[in-house]
Amino acid sequence: MILCDIGNTNASFFDGRRVWNLTIDEFMAYEPTEKIYYINVNDKAEQKLLNHLFIDISSYIKLNSTYIGLGIDRAAVCYAINNGLIVDAGSAITLDLMANGCHIGGFIIPGISTTLKSLQNISPRLNLPLNTNIDLDCLPQRTQDAISYGIIKPIVSLISDFSSQKTIYFTGGDGEFLSKFFSQAIYDRMLIFRGMQRAINENKEILC
Amino acid sequence: MILCDIGNTNASFFDGRRVWNLTIDEFMAYEPTEKIYYINVNDKAEQKLLNHLFIDISSYIKLNSTYIGLGIDRAAVCYAINNGLIVDAGSAITLDLMANGCHIGGFIIPGISTTLKSLQNISPRLNLPLNTNIDLDCLPQRTQDAISYGIIKPIVSLISDFSSQKTIYFTGGDGEFLSKFFSQAIYDRMLIFRGMQRAINENKEILC
């Protein structure tokens, strides 16, 4: 069984053993040879998904939530977890709170690379690389640190505020990096596929 | 006496009574008829400033700081204040801490409109206007609020963390909006000109 999560920049595949990525352009040229169970947030990919081997499982992700317009990728990640704060750190970072299988709410902030780029676009003087070893306990004393601190500190503070002793599940490209700032953190790059797999398991008689 | 602060997008003038702005393109076509005491962070404007009526006062802003490469606009704003947290909220937001006339350090985060644009660029689904009336005490339940919360909450939390009962001086385009989240806030759109004026007053015999 192959699962596929189609995002804004990549399509990620999982065959139960390994994960691999295609860019959206590569995905548009990809021809499936077996059933692909997918979720998609990218309007550009819709035409491609008319092939009958692509099976949309979004309606089987029955997340208990009052949130209006929750992206199906966020719903899938949350569907993998019963209790805790879920941080999906990609080009955007979503923070979602789950309690007893219910989605309590969440919000969206720009991701690390997105924020760095937005600062670089303001002025060539801010066109500096991220210092990933920044000490968050000291006020910065040079521009590179001022930017790095200004990117990482708000993210870490927000996560800290919302976790309040709950387990924090990190996923996404920057999930592993951010997880290192927290003792009660679990980094799980497969979270979205676990949520998708749960939806498929609950609907085996229809889907398989 | 006319003061001028040349930034990345605008040049702001102050004649002791009123403030007015020119875009950088307008500034490049502007011909001074009297002395203009300026600070500048925009490399594009350098050529224009060769006119002898433009007087660079940056070397007279003698801020006590160990920060390496502090922008002269940040230094000028800090030079106006002896004690407190200074938040200059424009396309970037700078936070700087002053204690007994010494600059303790500071950092840089993207501004409100910069962050909104960076989210909008990630996905058309995030292309939504800011909800400026967002309730920061409730977890968002729809995408527009999730974005608005994700933009405003980290800024307000950071400022709150760093102010710790100190007076917070807000300036810049979004300064007035952000100041409303704090009881110990002073909004002063003239802060940069107050710092520049202090430097001129301290060096009257040379400059005037």
Interface residues (C-beta under 8 A of the other chain):
Chain A: N8 V41 D43 T66 Y67 I68 G69 L70 G71 S91 A92 T94 L95 L97 I104 G105 G106 F107 I108 I109 P110 G111 T114 T115 K117 S118 L119 N121 I122 S123 P124 R125 L126 C138 L139 P140 Q141 R142 T143 D145 A146 I147 Y149 G150 I151 K153 P154 I155 S157 L158 D161
Chain B: N8 V41 D43 T66 Y67 I68 G69 L70 G71 S91 A92 T94 L95 L97 I104 G105 G106 F107 I108 I109 P110 G111 T114 T115 K117 S118 L119 N121 I122 S123 P124 R125 L126 C138 L139 P140 Q141 R142 T143 D145 A146 I147 Y149 G150 I151 K153 P154 I155 S157 L158 D161
